[in-house]
Amino acid sequence: MRKVNVLFLISVFSNGWAWSQTEWDKTREIAESRVEVIRLLIEKKDYDRAVAEAEKLFSMKMPHDKEHLMVESAKHLADALMHDTQYDHALRLLDIAIQGVEQNPHKAKLYKEKGFVCEKKGDRDEALRHFEQSLKLQEKPK
């Protein structure tokens, strides 16, 4: 099984923001722990629990300039699920991540990722729908 690049995911949460250092440290540590839990649940093939834990991760409040961190985590975790041919779980995880971000460019990346999952799953019509949704969001400012 291809492993999720844990060092990348942890580094994704390592950049500070305008919050106090204490607030950021706490949020980052929680996010890092959630990523580890999700990664291990995927490795153990406990996919339903992994997606349930992803809901907690992607509901965490992040400032706008850090939303891309959640997008990258979602892409890597969805990729690990796809590697195990858990396409429906990957799609659910990406849906949860889409709900957790506010900016259109970030939503567009996640819809594009959903397109890749659907294409890999063999559902080209659904893949096309997600790629088109990604394009619409890319063309909108915000």
Contacts in CASP RR format, 6 or more apart in sequence:
PFRMAT RR
TARGET T0000
AUTHOR 0000-0000-0000
METHOD contacts of the structure
MODEL  1
MRKVNVLFLISVFSNGWAWSQTEWDKTREIAESRVEVIRLLIEKKDYDRA
VAEAEKLFSMKMPHDKEHLMVESAKHLADALMHDTQYDHALRLLDIAIQG
VEQNPHKAKLYKEKGFVCEKKGDRDEALRHFEQSLKLQEKPK
1 43 0 8 1.000
1 83 0 8 1.000
1 84 0 8 1.000
2 80 0 8 1.000
2 83 0 8 1.000
3 39 0 8 1.000
3 43 0 8 1.000
3 80 0 8 1.000
4 35 0 8 1.000
4 39 0 8 1.000
4 42 0 8 1.000
4 76 0 8 1.000
4 77 0 8 1.000
4 79 0 8 1.000
4 80 0 8 1.000
5 76 0 8 1.000
6 35 0 8 1.000
6 36 0 8 1.000
6 39 0 8 1.000
8 72 0 8 1.000
8 76 0 8 1.000
9 32 0 8 1.000
9 35 0 8 1.000
9 39 0 8 1.000
9 72 0 8 1.000
9 73 0 8 1.000
9 76 0 8 1.000
10 32 0 8 1.000
10 35 0 8 1.000
12 69 0 8 1.000
12 72 0 8 1.000
12 73 0 8 1.000
13 28 0 8 1.000
13 31 0 8 1.000
13 32 0 8 1.000
13 35 0 8 1.000
13 69 0 8 1.000
13 73 0 8 1.000
14 28 0 8 1.000
15 66 0 8 1.000
15 69 0 8 1.000
16 24 0 8 1.000
16 28 0 8 1.000
16 66 0 8 1.000
17 24 0 8 1.000
17 63 0 8 1.000
17 65 0 8 1.000
17 66 0 8 1.000
18 63 0 8 1.000
19 27 0 8 1.000
19 63 0 8 1.000
27 60 0 8 1.000
27 61 0 8 1.000
27 62 0 8 1.000
30 60 0 8 1.000
31 57 0 8 1.000
31 60 0 8 1.000
31 73 0 8 1.000
34 53 0 8 1.000
34 56 0 8 1.000
34 57 0 8 1.000
34 60 0 8 1.000
35 57 0 8 1.000
35 73 0 8 1.000
35 77 0 8 1.000
37 53 0 8 1.000
38 50 0 8 1.000
38 53 0 8 1.000
38 54 0 8 1.000
38 57 0 8 1.000
38 77 0 8 1.000
39 77 0 8 1.000
39 80 0 8 1.000
41 47 0 8 1.000
41 49 0 8 1.000
41 50 0 8 1.000
41 53 0 8 1.000
42 50 0 8 1.000
42 77 0 8 1.000
42 80 0 8 1.000
42 81 0 8 1.000
42 84 0 8 1.000
45 84 0 8 1.000
47 81 0 8 1.000
47 84 0 8 1.000
47 86 0 8 1.000
47 89 0 8 1.000
48 89 0 8 1.000
50 77 0 8 1.000
50 81 0 8 1.000
50 89 0 8 1.000
50 93 0 8 1.000
51 89 0 8 1.000
51 92 0 8 1.000
51 93 0 8 1.000
51 96 0 8 1.000
54 74 0 8 1.000
54 77 0 8 1.000
54 93 0 8 1.000
54 96 0 8 1.000
54 97 0 8 1.000
55 96 0 8 1.000
57 70 0 8 1.000
57 73 0 8 1.000
58 70 0 8 1.000
58 74 0 8 1.000
58 96 0 8 1.000
58 97 0 8 1.000
58 99 0 8 1.000
58 100 0 8 1.000
59 96 0 8 1.000
59 100 0 8 1.000
60 70 0 8 1.000
62 69 0 8 1.000
62 70 0 8 1.000
64 102 0 8 1.000
64 103 0 8 1.000
67 101 0 8 1.000
67 102 0 8 1.000
67 103 0 8 1.000
67 106 0 8 1.000
68 106 0 8 1.000
70 97 0 8 1.000
70 100 0 8 1.000
70 101 0 8 1.000
70 106 0 8 1.000
71 97 0 8 1.000
71 101 0 8 1.000
71 106 0 8 1.000
71 109 0 8 1.000
71 110 0 8 1.000
73 97 0 8 1.000
74 93 0 8 1.000
74 94 0 8 1.000
74 97 0 8 1.000
74 110 0 8 1.000
74 113 0 8 1.000
75 109 0 8 1.000
75 110 0 8 1.000
75 113 0 8 1.000
77 93 0 8 1.000
78 90 0 8 1.000
78 91 0 8 1.000
78 93 0 8 1.000
78 94 0 8 1.000
78 113 0 8 1.000
78 117 0 8 1.000
79 90 0 8 1.000
81 87 0 8 1.000
81 89 0 8 1.000
81 90 0 8 1.000
81 93 0 8 1.000
82 90 0 8 1.000
82 117 0 8 1.000
82 120 0 8 1.000
87 117 0 8 1.000
87 118 0 8 1.000
87 120 0 8 1.000
87 121 0 8 1.000
90 117 0 8 1.000
91 114 0 8 1.000
91 117 0 8 1.000
91 118 0 8 1.000
94 110 0 8 1.000
94 113 0 8 1.000
94 114 0 8 1.000
94 117 0 8 1.000
95 114 0 8 1.000
97 110 0 8 1.000
98 107 0 8 1.000
98 110 0 8 1.000
98 111 0 8 1.000
101 107 0 8 1.000
101 110 0 8 1.000
103 142 0 8 1.000
104 137 0 8 1.000
104 138 0 8 1.000
104 140 0 8 1.000
104 141 0 8 1.000
104 142 0 8 1.000
105 137 0 8 1.000
105 138 0 8 1.000
107 137 0 8 1.000
108 133 0 8 1.000
108 134 0 8 1.000
108 135 0 8 1.000
108 137 0 8 1.000
108 138 0 8 1.000
109 134 0 8 1.000
111 130 0 8 1.000
111 131 0 8 1.000
111 133 0 8 1.000
111 134 0 8 1.000
111 137 0 8 1.000
112 130 0 8 1.000
112 131 0 8 1.000
112 134 0 8 1.000
114 130 0 8 1.000
115 126 0 8 1.000
115 127 0 8 1.000
115 130 0 8 1.000
115 131 0 8 1.000
115 134 0 8 1.000
116 127 0 8 1.000
117 127 0 8 1.000
118 124 0 8 1.000
118 126 0 8 1.000
118 127 0 8 1.000
118 130 0 8 1.000
119 127 0 8 1.000
END
